[in-house]
Amino acid sequence: MRLDGYAILKSVAGHAELFSDARDAVDRAALNILQAQFRAKTFDLDGLKRACNALGDETIALVLEHLPDKVPETLIERIDPHHPRDAANRGHFARAHVVALATGEAKPELKPQAQAKTKSGSAKGKKLKAEDNFVGENFWAESVMAKPTRLSKRRGKSK
């Protein structure tokens, strides 16, 4: 027969006055349970949101305050790997960001688009083609369709 820890904890929570001398042990057990869950590799954003709905956002924030800085940091690395890190105040930033993700106030950052590298060569080595200087929209107006201004003026004077 296996020990059912959930049933025991439920009974302890239901009769807290009976187990008042073990309050510190219950608090440590609750933190250890949540720390183990936050560190689990299968714990994702959906799990975080469901945990927030079950416990409440204030409780999640309070639990994160009592856990080492590394726990919320590794949780963010797994859930929101593309979010920029605040190196100056990592612990506080990580806790606030985990709560924001849990409540839906923030969404994981999308992967940044890789910029295409352009080849930068020297202008000396590159030969320009005649088509490079060609402007198509003004070509016909200036070359074929336009009347020379000199001829138009002469014709006007002869009449």
N, CA, C and O of each residue as an XYZ file, in Angstrom:
636
protein
N       0.841     -1.183      0.000
C       0.000      0.000      0.000
C       0.881      1.239      0.000
O       1.859      1.326      0.743
N       0.523      2.180     -0.833
C       1.298      3.408     -0.984
C       0.686      4.508     -0.133
O      -0.533      4.583      0.019
N       1.544      5.366      0.424
C       1.112      6.496      1.235
C       0.547      7.571      0.312
O       1.197      7.939     -0.666
N      -0.646      8.080      0.601
C      -1.281      9.115     -0.209
C      -1.058     10.472      0.460
O      -1.796     10.872      1.360
N      -0.021     11.163     -0.007
C       0.346     12.448      0.577
C      -0.716     13.515      0.383
O      -0.925     14.352      1.261
N      -1.383     13.493     -0.749
C      -2.442     14.480     -0.999
C      -3.591     14.330     -0.004
O      -4.099     15.321      0.521
N      -3.985     13.119      0.245
C      -5.070     12.880      1.201
C      -4.665     13.317      2.606
O      -5.469     13.879      3.349
N      -3.416     13.054      2.956
C      -2.940     13.463      4.284
C      -2.910     14.985      4.392
O      -3.381     15.556      5.376
N      -2.355     15.633      3.377
C      -2.295     17.100      3.417
C      -3.682     17.721      3.415
O      -3.908     18.745      4.059
N      -4.610     17.107      2.694
C      -5.989     17.602      2.696
C      -6.606     17.483      4.085
O      -7.309     18.384      4.541
N      -6.341     16.388      4.738
C      -6.864     16.196      6.099
C      -6.213     17.167      7.074
O      -6.886     17.726      7.940
N      -4.895     17.371      6.937
C      -4.191     18.318      7.811
C      -4.755     19.720      7.601
O      -4.998     20.445      8.566
N      -4.964     20.104      6.330
C      -5.508     21.432      6.047
C      -6.935     21.568      6.564
O      -7.329     22.642      7.019
N      -7.702     20.504      6.499
C      -9.080     20.540      6.986
C      -9.175     20.634      8.500
O     -10.193     21.076      9.033
N      -8.133     20.228      9.187
C      -8.118     20.268     10.661
C      -6.878     21.022     11.130
O      -6.100     20.504     11.931
N      -6.697     22.217     10.644
C      -5.499     22.999     10.939
C      -5.333     23.256     12.433
O      -4.206     23.292     12.927
N      -6.424     23.432     13.154
C      -6.324     23.689     14.596
C      -5.731     22.501     15.343
O      -5.070     22.685     16.365
N      -5.953     21.307     14.856
C      -5.420     20.097     15.473
C      -3.913     19.975     15.239
O      -3.198     19.412     16.068
N      -3.435     20.502     14.115
C      -2.019     20.394     13.744
C      -1.307     21.741     13.847
O      -0.370     22.002     13.093
N      -1.740     22.594     14.766
C      -1.189     23.943     14.886
C       0.287     23.938     15.290
O       1.018     24.867     14.946
N       0.735     22.915     16.011
C       2.143     22.848     16.421
C       3.070     22.548     15.243
O       4.274     22.795     15.321
N       2.524     22.028     14.174
C       3.324     21.671     13.001
C       3.188     22.708     11.874
O       3.453     22.403     10.712
N       2.785     23.903     12.217
C       2.550     24.944     11.209
C       3.783     25.211     10.345
O       3.671     25.332      9.125
N       4.956     25.303     10.970
C       6.184     25.565     10.209
C       6.491     24.421      9.245
O       6.928     24.658      8.119
N       6.268     23.208      9.673
C       6.519     22.042      8.812
C       5.550     22.014      7.640
O       5.923     21.629      6.532
N       4.301     22.421      7.880
C       3.302     22.473      6.803
C       3.691     23.547      5.790
O       3.584     23.331      4.583
N       4.143     24.704      6.278
C       4.573     25.776      5.378
C       5.763     25.331      4.526
O       5.795     25.571      3.318
N       6.740     24.683      5.163
C       7.903     24.188      4.421
C       7.496     23.130      3.407
O       8.014     23.102      2.290
N       6.576     22.267      3.790
C       6.111     21.227      2.869
C       5.408     21.843      1.654
O       5.599     21.395      0.523
N       4.590     22.877      1.903
C       3.891     23.543      0.796
C       4.890     24.196     -0.146
O       4.752     24.080     -1.364
N       5.897     24.883      0.395
C       6.918     25.499     -0.456
C       7.709     24.457     -1.231
O       8.016     24.651     -2.407
N       8.039     23.352     -0.572
C       8.783     22.285     -1.257
C       7.964     21.670     -2.388
O       8.500     21.346     -3.447
N       6.675     21.515     -2.158
C       5.794     20.953     -3.198
C       5.753     21.875     -4.410
O       5.904     21.428     -5.547
N       5.546     23.174     -4.157
C       5.466     24.124     -5.274
C       6.814     24.316     -5.955
O       6.875     24.482     -7.173
N       7.887     24.294     -5.185
C       9.210     24.406     -5.788
C       9.487     23.215     -6.698
O      10.027     23.386     -7.791
N       9.131     22.034     -6.270
C       9.319     20.844     -7.105
C       8.473     20.925     -8.369
O       8.914     20.511     -9.441
N       7.271     21.451     -8.249
C       6.404     21.572     -9.419
C       6.948     22.621    -10.392
O       6.950     22.400    -11.603
N       7.408     23.758     -9.870
C       7.959     24.807    -10.732
C       9.223     24.340    -11.450
O       9.498     24.785    -12.565
N       9.986     23.463    -10.834
C      11.227     22.975    -11.434
C      11.011     21.813    -12.395
O      11.917     21.451    -13.145
N       9.833     21.234    -12.377
C       9.564     20.084    -13.250
C       9.665     20.506    -14.711
O       9.138     21.549    -15.099
N      10.338     19.703    -15.512
C      10.530     20.040    -16.934
C       9.220     20.045    -17.708
O       9.126     20.685    -18.755
N       8.216     19.348    -17.214
C       6.918     19.298    -17.898
C       6.001     20.448    -17.496
O       4.917     20.598    -18.059
N       6.421     21.261    -16.532
C       5.605     22.384    -16.078
C       5.730     23.510    -17.091
O       6.797     24.106    -17.238
N       4.638     23.801    -17.789
C       4.650     24.790    -18.859
C       3.742     25.965    -18.516
O       3.270     26.087    -17.385
N       3.501     26.827    -19.500
C       2.673     28.009    -19.277
C       1.248     27.636    -18.894
O       0.650     28.274    -18.028
N       0.707     26.619    -19.528
C      -0.645     26.177    -19.187
C      -0.703     25.705    -17.735
O      -1.653     26.020    -17.017
N       0.294     24.963    -17.308
C       0.351     24.514    -15.915
C       0.474     25.673    -14.948
O      -0.121     25.660    -13.870
N       1.250     26.679    -15.336
C       1.405     27.865    -14.484
C       0.088     28.612    -14.346
O      -0.286     29.034    -13.252
N      -0.611     28.770    -15.461
C      -1.911     29.461    -15.398
C      -2.918     28.674    -14.574
O      -3.692     29.259    -13.816
N      -2.916     27.362    -14.715
C      -3.845     26.531    -13.927
C      -3.498     26.583    -12.450
O      -4.394     26.611    -11.607
N      -2.207     26.596    -12.120
C      -1.783     26.711    -10.720
C      -2.199     28.062    -10.150
O      -2.603     28.156     -8.991
N      -2.098     29.106    -10.967
C      -2.519     30.435    -10.529
C      -4.024     30.477    -10.279
O      -4.478     31.094     -9.316
N      -4.797     29.824    -11.142
C      -6.247     29.771    -10.928
C      -6.589     28.996     -9.668
O      -7.530     29.352     -8.958
N      -5.841     27.946     -9.383
C      -6.121     27.120     -8.200
C      -5.716     27.818     -6.904
O      -6.435     27.758     -5.906
N      -4.554     28.483     -6.928
C      -4.029     29.074     -5.697
C      -4.329     30.560     -5.559
O      -4.435     31.069     -4.443
N      -4.467     31.260     -6.679
C      -4.648     32.708     -6.641
C      -3.333     33.404     -6.937
O      -2.262     32.906     -6.590
N      -3.421     34.560     -7.580
C      -2.202     35.260     -7.977
C      -1.417     35.799     -6.786
O      -0.188     35.855     -6.837
N      -2.096     36.193     -5.726
C      -1.392     36.682     -4.538
C      -0.611     35.567     -3.862
O       0.495     35.787     -3.368
N      -1.187     34.367     -3.839
C      -0.494     33.233     -3.234
C       0.716     32.838     -4.068
O       1.773     32.525     -3.521
N       0.566     32.851     -5.390
C       1.702     32.540     -6.267
C       2.825     33.549     -6.034
O       3.989     33.163     -5.933
N       2.490     34.828     -5.948
C       3.493     35.862     -5.709
C       4.171     35.665     -4.358
O       5.385     35.830     -4.247
N       3.402     35.317     -3.337
C       3.964     35.083     -2.005
C       4.872     33.867     -1.992
O       5.931     33.891     -1.366
N       4.470     32.811     -2.673
C       5.303     31.606     -2.753
C       6.618     31.929     -3.456
O       7.685     31.505     -3.012
N       6.539     32.682     -4.555
C       7.754     33.023     -5.295
C       8.703     33.879     -4.461
O       9.919     33.795     -4.637
N       8.169     34.703     -3.556
C       9.015     35.506     -2.680
C       9.823     34.630     -1.718
O      10.917     35.008     -1.299
N       9.290     33.481     -1.375
C       9.957     32.601     -0.421
C      10.869     31.578     -1.089
O      11.588     30.858     -0.396
N      10.855     31.499     -2.396
C      11.704     30.545     -3.107
C      13.003     31.235     -3.545
O      13.036     32.455     -3.701
N      14.065     30.456     -3.742
C      15.321     31.050     -4.226
C      15.136     31.703     -5.597
O      14.249     31.319     -6.360
N      15.981     32.694     -5.903
C      15.897     33.426     -7.169
C      15.988     32.510     -8.380
O      15.400     32.795     -9.423
N      16.714     31.425     -8.249
C      16.940     30.533     -9.384
C      15.649     29.863     -9.858
O      15.529     29.546    -11.042
N      14.693     29.642     -8.974
C      13.451     28.952     -9.347
C      12.640     29.763    -10.363
O      12.307     29.227    -11.420
N      12.305     31.035    -10.091
C      11.561     31.779    -11.120
C      12.395     32.049    -12.375
O      11.843     32.139    -13.471
N      13.718     32.180    -12.229
C      14.564     32.410    -13.397
C      14.546     31.213    -14.338
O      14.416     31.376    -15.552
N      14.674     30.014    -13.784
C      14.649     28.827    -14.644
C      13.257     28.589    -15.212
O      13.121     28.059    -16.315
N      12.234     28.970    -14.481
C      10.867     28.848    -14.988
C      10.672     29.763    -16.202
O      10.055     29.361    -17.189
N      11.190     30.975    -16.132
C      11.095     31.896    -17.269
C      11.922     31.381    -18.442
O      11.484     31.472    -19.589
N      13.105     30.846    -18.173
C      13.935     30.309    -19.257
C      13.201     29.209    -20.019
O      13.380     29.061    -21.228
N      12.388     28.451    -19.321
C      11.659     27.353    -19.964
C      10.373     27.847    -20.633
O      10.060     27.427    -21.747
N       9.627     28.729    -19.971
C       8.324     29.162    -20.484
C       8.461     30.302    -21.493
O       7.750     30.329    -22.498
N       9.360     31.234    -21.234
C       9.502     32.429    -22.075
C      10.983     32.654    -22.395
O      11.585     33.612    -21.909
N      11.571     31.770    -23.214
C      13.027     31.836    -23.425
C      13.501     33.054    -24.203
O      14.685     33.384    -24.140
N      12.626     33.732    -24.932
C      13.051     34.863    -25.753
C      12.841     36.207    -25.070
O      13.081     37.252    -25.675
N      12.399     36.191    -23.825
C      12.171     37.444    -23.108
C      13.514     37.993    -22.636
O      14.337     37.235    -22.122
N      13.754     39.305    -22.801
C      15.034     39.882    -22.352
C      15.164     39.792    -20.840
O      14.182     39.876    -20.104
N      16.388     39.620    -20.405
C      16.644     39.478    -18.969
C      17.101     40.813    -18.397
O      17.792     41.583    -19.063
N      16.704     41.078    -17.146
C      17.139     42.274    -16.440
C      18.272     41.848    -15.511
O      18.022     41.316    -14.429
N      19.502     42.079    -15.924
C      20.662     41.593    -15.177
C      20.822     42.292    -13.835
O      21.345     41.694    -12.895
N      20.389     43.531    -13.722
C      20.579     44.285    -12.491
C      19.680     43.793    -11.360
O      20.085     43.817    -10.197
N      18.476     43.352    -11.681
C      17.526     42.971    -10.644
C      16.802     41.699    -11.069
O      15.578     41.688    -11.195
N      17.550     40.645    -11.286
C      17.004     39.432    -11.873
C      15.938     38.765    -11.010
O      14.902     38.354    -11.533
N      16.162     38.647     -9.714
C      15.219     37.942     -8.853
C      13.858     38.609     -8.815
O      12.833     37.953     -8.999
N      13.846     39.901     -8.579
C      12.583     40.646     -8.519
C      11.896     40.652     -9.878
O      10.686     40.445     -9.972
N      12.668     40.888    -10.919
C      12.118     40.895    -12.279
C      11.524     39.535    -12.631
O      10.424     39.456    -13.179
N      12.246     38.474    -12.318
C      11.783     37.126    -12.646
C      10.482     36.801    -11.916
O       9.562     36.239    -12.509
N      10.402     37.149    -10.639
C       9.173     36.886     -9.880
C       7.986     37.649    -10.462
O       6.906     37.087    -10.644
N       8.193     38.922    -10.751
C       7.112     39.737    -11.312
C       6.688     39.217    -12.683
O       5.501     39.228    -13.009
N       7.640     38.766    -13.480
C       7.306     38.268    -14.817
C       6.565     36.934    -14.735
O       5.653     36.689    -15.525
N       6.939     36.079    -13.804
C       6.226     34.803    -13.633
C       4.779     35.061    -13.231
O       3.867     34.413    -13.745
N       4.566     35.994    -12.325
C       3.189     36.331    -11.916
C       2.418     36.910    -13.093
O       1.246     36.585    -13.287
N       3.069     37.774    -13.889
C       2.400     38.352    -15.057
C       2.044     37.272    -16.084
O       0.977     37.326    -16.696
N       2.922     36.306    -16.270
C       2.620     35.196    -17.179
C       1.478     34.345    -16.628
O       0.599     33.911    -17.373
N       1.501     34.113    -15.325
C       0.483     33.265    -14.697
C      -0.903     33.889    -14.777
O      -1.893     33.183    -14.973
N      -0.978     35.198    -14.627
C      -2.276     35.870    -14.642
C      -2.737     36.227    -16.057
O      -3.884     36.623    -16.262
N      -1.845     36.087    -17.017
C      -2.193     36.415    -18.392
C      -1.926     37.867    -18.753
O      -2.252     38.295    -19.860
N      -1.336     38.637    -17.836
C      -1.001     40.036    -18.110
C       0.117     40.140    -19.145
O       0.205     41.120    -19.884
N       0.968     39.117    -19.188
C       2.065     39.084    -20.158
C       1.979     37.784    -20.932
O       1.464     36.777    -20.445
N       2.491     37.831    -22.140
C       2.547     36.646    -22.990
C       3.997     36.381    -23.320
O       4.805     37.309    -23.356
N       4.341     35.122    -23.562
C       5.733     34.831    -23.922
C       6.141     35.579    -25.189
O       5.355     35.721    -26.126
N       7.368     36.046    -25.195
C       7.907     36.757    -26.350
C       8.095     35.790    -27.510
O       8.468     34.632    -27.321
N       7.829     36.286    -28.707
C       8.048     35.489    -29.897
C       9.529     35.463    -30.222
O      10.285     36.352    -29.830
N       9.927     34.433    -30.941
C      11.319     34.317    -31.346
C      11.643     35.467    -32.289
O      10.915     35.696    -33.255
N      12.736     36.200    -32.019
C      13.073     37.317    -32.895
C      13.419     36.813    -34.300
O      14.033     35.759    -34.466
N      13.014     37.587    -35.295
C      13.291     37.224    -36.686
C      14.765     37.453    -36.976
O      15.325     38.490    -36.621
N      15.385     36.483    -37.621
C      16.780     36.630    -38.007
C      16.867     37.549    -39.210
O      16.143     37.371    -40.190
N      17.739     38.516    -39.138
C      17.892     39.451    -40.237
C      18.824     38.839    -41.270
O      19.857     38.261    -40.930
N      18.448     38.972    -42.525
C      19.261     38.431    -43.602
C      20.535     39.246    -43.721
O      20.518     40.476    -43.689
N      21.626     38.537    -43.856
C      22.903     39.215    -43.994
C      23.053     39.704    -45.424
O      22.784     38.974    -46.378
N      23.482     40.936    -45.556
C      23.717     41.487    -46.883
C      25.210     41.478    -47.134
O      26.008     41.764    -46.242
N      25.569     41.151    -48.343
C      26.979     41.155    -48.701
C      27.391     42.587    -48.947
O      26.802     43.295    -49.764
N      28.404     42.995    -48.231
C      28.886     44.350    -48.428
C      30.225     44.267    -49.132
O      31.223     43.840    -48.552
N      30.234     44.677    -50.371
C      31.457     44.665    -51.161
C      31.892     46.082    -51.438
O      31.153     47.034    -51.186
N      33.066     46.215    -51.947
C      33.539     47.562    -52.261
C      32.896     48.031    -53.555
O      32.561     47.227    -54.424
N      32.731     49.328    -53.669
C      32.110     49.908    -54.850
C      33.051     49.826    -56.051
O      32.593     49.843    -57.193
N      34.356     49.737    -55.808
C      35.315     49.680    -56.894
C      35.190     48.390    -57.687
O      35.277     48.400    -58.915
N      34.990     47.299    -57.001
C      34.947     45.999    -57.648
C      33.629     45.731    -58.348
O      33.523     44.734    -59.063
N      32.650     46.549    -58.182
C      31.329     46.307    -58.736
C      31.130     47.143    -59.993
O      31.267     48.366    -59.949
N      30.813     46.512    -61.091
C      30.558     47.225    -62.341
C      29.069     47.538    -62.427
O      28.227     46.676    -62.171
N      28.759     48.753    -62.783
C      27.366     49.154    -62.927
C      26.886     48.813    -64.324
O      27.603     49.025    -65.303
N      25.710     48.300    -64.416
C      25.097     47.988    -65.703
C      24.268     49.176    -66.136
O      23.894     50.015    -65.317
N      23.982     49.247    -67.419
C      23.175     50.351    -67.938
C      21.774     50.328    -67.346
O      21.156     51.378    -67.176
N      21.273     49.152    -67.033
C      19.925     49.031    -66.486
C      19.827     49.565    -65.057
O      18.738     49.906    -64.597
N      20.963     49.641    -64.352
C      20.945     50.109    -62.969
C      20.534     51.575    -62.864
O      19.907     51.978    -61.884
N      20.887     52.375    -63.878
C      20.550     53.800    -63.856
C      19.237     54.101    -64.559
O      18.817     55.257    -64.600
N      18.592     53.108    -65.104
C      17.372     53.268    -65.877
C      16.182     53.524    -64.967
O      15.935     52.752    -64.040
N      15.438     54.604    -65.219
C      14.220     54.909    -64.483
C      13.074     54.719    -65.459
O      12.890     55.544    -66.354
N      12.313     53.673    -65.313
C      11.303     53.291    -66.276
C      10.109     54.216    -66.351
O       9.524     54.371    -67.423
N       9.732     54.830    -65.260
C       8.499     55.619    -65.263
C       8.634     56.914    -66.058
O       7.630     57.407    -66.573
N       9.812     57.476    -66.179
C      10.001     58.724    -66.914
C      10.620     58.514    -68.296
O      10.828     59.473    -69.039
N      10.908     57.283    -68.630
C      11.624     57.021    -69.875
C      10.861     57.482    -71.097
O      11.402     58.225    -71.915
N       9.627     57.063    -71.239
C       8.867     57.405    -72.446
C       8.517     58.884    -72.489
O       8.497     59.481    -73.565
N       8.251     59.461    -71.379
C       7.886     60.875    -71.357
C       9.047     61.746    -71.804
O       8.833     62.761    -72.467
N      10.238     61.382    -71.466
C      11.387     62.205    -71.817
C      11.951     61.880    -73.196
O      12.520     62.759    -73.845
N      11.809     60.662    -73.651
C      12.492     60.293    -74.882
C      11.601     60.286    -76.113
O      11.948     60.922    -77.108
N      10.495     59.612    -76.089
C       9.704     59.412    -77.294
C       8.515     60.362    -77.366
O       8.272     60.973    -78.406
N       7.783     60.488    -76.286
C       6.518     61.212    -76.304
C       6.681     62.728    -76.182
O       5.813     63.479    -76.626
N       7.759     63.173    -75.598
C       7.907     64.608    -75.360
C       8.331     65.325    -76.637
O       9.113     64.805    -77.433
N       7.810     66.500    -76.808
C       8.196     67.324    -77.950
C       9.324     68.238    -77.503
O       9.294     68.775    -76.396
N      10.277     68.408    -78.327
C      11.350     69.325    -77.950
C      10.809     70.742    -77.819
O       9.990     71.166    -78.634
N      11.239     71.455    -76.841
C      10.732     72.807    -76.594
C      11.209     73.785    -77.661
O      10.478     74.728    -77.964
N      12.379     73.618    -78.241
C      12.868     74.526    -79.278
C      11.978     74.486    -80.507
O      11.625     75.523    -81.069
N      11.624     73.292    -80.912
C      10.813     73.161    -82.118
C       9.405     73.720    -81.901
O       8.827     74.319    -82.807
N       8.867     73.529    -80.727
C       7.521     74.011    -80.453
C       7.482     75.531    -80.506
O       6.495     76.094    -80.980
N       8.504     76.204    -80.043
C       8.528     77.653    -80.040
C       8.663     78.206    -81.460
O       8.039     79.211    -81.799
N       9.456     77.568    -82.266
C       9.630     78.026    -83.645
C       8.349     77.875    -84.420
O       7.985     78.762    -85.192
N       7.680     76.806    -84.238
C       6.435     76.581    -84.949
C       5.397     77.626    -84.549
O       4.601     78.094    -85.363
N       5.440     77.970    -83.266
C       4.488     78.955    -82.799
C       4.745     80.321    -83.394
O       3.795     81.077    -83.595
N       6.002     80.680    -83.689
C       6.339     81.995    -84.228
C       5.992     82.086    -85.716
O       5.638     83.157    -86.208
N       6.092     80.997    -86.407
C       5.837     81.047    -87.842
C       4.381     81.260    -88.152
O       4.072     81.738    -89.243
N       3.492     80.948    -87.290
C       2.075     81.088    -87.583
C       1.645     82.448    -87.349
O       0.471     82.766    -87.542
